[in-house]
Amino acid sequence: MPKRLLASLLTAFLLWAPSLLTQSPPPKITADVVYGHKDGLAMTFDVFTPAAPNGAGVLFMVSGGWVSTWIAPETFVRRFEPLLAKGFTVFSVRHGSSPRYKVPDASADVERAVRYIKLNASMFGVDPARLGAYGGSAGGHLSLMLGLDPDAGNAQARDAVLRGPSGVAAVVAWFPPVDLRGWTGPSERFPALDFPSAQASSVSPIDFVSRDDPPVLLIHGDADKLVPIAHSQRMRAALAAAGVTVDFVTIPGGDHGFTNPAHAQRAMELTVSWFERHLLAKKGSGLP
C-alpha cells in the first residue's frame, strides 16, 4: 500500500466522529505526555479528561499498519466524544512507527504506556484496575496483545515504569489481524512486518488466549478484503473455548476501516457500551 494511501486511511479512521455529537462540556486536554524514550526519541500520548470523570480510562491505539500518525489533539478530540460523554478518560497512545520500528517494537511501546498510566493513575484520575484498550486493524491487534499478554512487571528493574504491571481490564478490537504467522518478511506495503518469522508467534494474539483473559469485543465487517473476517472468527472461537467473556459483531457490508460512517458509528456505539459494562462495574484502587 503506498505510504500516502496508508496515511490517508489512518487519518480518516482517526478523525471519524459520530454524526450525533454530544453537548457535554469540552474535556481537558493534556498533550504529549512522555511515557518513555527510545533511540533518543520521546514516546508520547495525549490525555482527554472529561468534565465529569467516572474513574475509568480507555487507551486508544493510534495505529494503522503499525504506523502512528500525530494529529493535533484539539482536532482528534471529536473522535472520542461518545466515550467522554460517558465520563471515560481517554488516552491516545502513539508508538514507534515503521519502517524504523517493527510490530514487536510497537507492541512493547504500548505495553510500556499501560505501565506508565498505572504507575501515575492518581495523577490522571483513573483507577488502574479499570483500564480498557481499543483500536482498529493494527490498533486492534495491539489492543488484543495488551489484554491477552500481560505480566506483573520486573521487580528488579531500575526503571520504575518497568517494575509495574501491564494488562488491561477490557478490550475492543475492530477488524484486527490476530495471527501474523505467514505475514512476516520484507514488505513494501507494511514494512512493520519485516521481522524474523520466528518472532511472529510472540506478537500473534491468538497464541496468548487463556481463561484469565479480560472481556473482549470483536467487531469486523464481512466485506473486509485486507484482514479477512476469519481472523475475528478464529479469535472468538479460541476465547470462547477458554471460557473468556467474548462477543463478536459482524458489520454487514463493512469494509476495512469502516469507511461507511454508519458502520463506524455502530462500531463506536458498541465500543462505548462494552466499556460501560466491563469497566464501570468494578473498582480496584478506590479511585472514583
N, C-alpha and C positions, 0 to 999 in steps of 0.2 A: 504494500500500500504506500503510495507516495507520501512523504512526510507532510506535505501541505494538506492532503486529504485527511490524514490521520489527525492532524492538529484541528482541522475544521470539525471533524466528527466529535472529538473530545470537547471542544469549546461549545458546540451545540448541546451536548449532553450536560455539561456543567452549568450552562446558563438557562436551561429549560426551567420555566416557572409555571405553576398551575394557573389555569385561566381564572380561577376564583381566588384572588388574593385576600388574605385576612386583613382586618383593620386593627391588628394589635400594635401597640407602641413599638417603635423601632428598637432593635436589640443593641446592646453594647458590643462593639467590635474591637477585639484586641488582635492586631495584625502581626504576622511574622514572629510568633513565639519560637525561639530557638530550642529545639529538643535534643540537639546533638550536632556534632561536627564530623565531617568525613573528607579526607584529602584536602583539608583547608577550606572546605565549603560548609556553610551552615545548612542544617536541615530544619525546616520550619512548618508550622501550622498556624491557621487563623482560628480564633475563638469567637463564637457568636453567642452572647449571653442574653436570653430573653428577659423581658421586663419582669416576668413572674416565673422564675426558675422552679422546676419541680424536683431538682436534685439529681436527675439522671442525665447522662451525657451520651451523645451519639457521635461516633467518628465516621466521617465521610472520606473514602479513599479517592483522592484526586488522581485518577489513573486511567488512561486509555492506551492500550498497547504497552502498558508499563512505562508510560511517559506521563510525567506530572507537568501540567501547564499552569503557570502563575496567572491568576485573574484577580483584578482589584476586588478586595472583599466587599466593598460598597456595592459592587455590581453583582457579585456572587450571592449576596445575602438573599436575593429574591428566590433562589432555588430552595432555600431552607425554610421558607415561610410556614409550610404546614407543620414542621417539627417545632419551630419556635413558638407558634401559636399554642401548642400543647405544653409549653414550658421546658422543652428539652434544650440543653446547652449543646451546641454543635461545634465540632472541631473538624475543620477541613485540612486533612493531612496530606502533605506532599512528600514524595520520596525521591531518591536519586534516580534520574531518568536514563533510558537507553539513548544513544548507543554506548555511552560510557559505562553505565551500570546495567546489570542483568537482573533477571527475575529473582534469583536468591538474594541479591542486594536489596531490591525493593521490599521483599518480604521482611528482611532483617530491619530495614529502616522503620517500617510502620509498626513492627513489634516494639521497637525502642520508643516510638511515640506513645504507645499504650503504657509502657512502664513509666515514662515521664509524667503522663497525665495522672496516673495512680499515685505517684510519689508526691505530686503537687495538687492533689484533688481538692484540698481545703481552699487553696488559692483560687481554683476555678469554680468552687461552689458545687462540686459534684460528689456523689458517692462512688468510691472506686469499685464497689460491688455492683453498681448499676450503670455499666458502660456497654453500649452496643456499637456495632460496626456495619456499614453498608457501602455498596458501590456497584458499578456496572462493568461487565466484561472483566478486564484486568483488575478493576477495583472490586468486583465481586469475588474474584479469585483471592485477592489479598484479604478481604473480609473473612472468607472461609478459613484461610490459614490462621488468622488471628483467633478465631473461635475454636478451631479443631486441634491446633498445635500449640497450646500454652505451656509455660513452665513457671516454676516458682522463683526463678532468678538464681544468681550465683552469689551466695552469701560471702564469698571471699573476694569478690570483685572490688577494685579500688574505686570504680565509678559507682556512685550511689544509685544511679538510674538502673544499672545492670543488676543490682542486688535485689530489686523489686520484681514482683510477678508480672507476667504478661497475661493475655487472655481477656476475653470479653464475655458478657452475660447473655448476649443475643446477637444474632447475625441475620442480615438480609442480603441476598446476592441476586443481582439482576444479570441474566444471561452469562453466567460465569463459566470459563473453562475450568474443569476440575481435575483433569488428568493430562499432564504435559508430556508424558512419555510418547515418543514419536514426533513431537513438535520441536525438539531442540536441534541446534545446529545453525550454521550460517543462514541468515535470513535478511534480505533487503527490506521485506515488508515489516517484520517485527524483530529488530536487532536485539531486543532484550532476551530473545530465545536462543541466542548464540552462546550457549554454555554447555559443558560436558553432559552428555546424555546420562551418565551415571548419577548426576545430581537431580534428574527430573523427578524421581520419586520423592525427594526431600522437599519439593515445592508443589506436590500434587495433593490437594486437599482430600481426595478420595482415599488416600493411603493413611489418613490420620483419624478416621472415624472410630469413635469409642463411645460406650454407653454414658460417659460423663460429659459428653459434649453439650454445649448450650443449645437452646431452641434455634432452629434455622428455618428461614423462609426463602424459598427459591422461586423466582419469577422469570419466565422465559417465553419468548414468542415462538410460535410454531412455523414462522417463516424466516427464521434466523439462518442465514447462509454462511455466516462467519464462524460462529460457535454453535454447532447443532444442538437442538433441544435435548438430544440424548445425554449430553453432559449433566444437565439438571435431573433428568430421569434417573440416571445411574446414582447420582448423589442422594436423591430422595430414597431410593431403594436401599442403599447402604445405611443411611441414617435410621430409617425405619427398622431395618433388620437388627440394628444395635440397640433399639429401644429409645432412641433420641426423639424428642418432640420436633416434628418437621412438618411443613406444609409446602405444597408445590402448586403454583398457579400458572396455568398456561394462558398467554395472551393471544387469542385467535388473530392470525394475520400479522402478529408483531414481528418486526424485523430486528436486526441487531442495532441497538441504540434507541429503540422505541421512537423512531423519528415521527410517528404519528402522535401529536400532542395528547390525544385521548388515551393512547396506550401508556404514555409516560405519566399522565395524571392518575390513571388507575393504579399503576405500579407504586406511585408515591403514596396514594391513599392506603394501600395495603402495607406499605413500609411503616407508616406512622402508626397504624393500628397494631402491627406486630410489636413495635417497641412499647406502645402503651400497655399491651397485655403482659409483656415479659420483663419490662424494666420498672414499671410503676408499682407492681405488686410486691416487690421485695426491697428490703433496706439492709444495708450492711454496716456502715460505719456510724450511723446515727445522724448523718447529714440530712438536711431537709429533703 
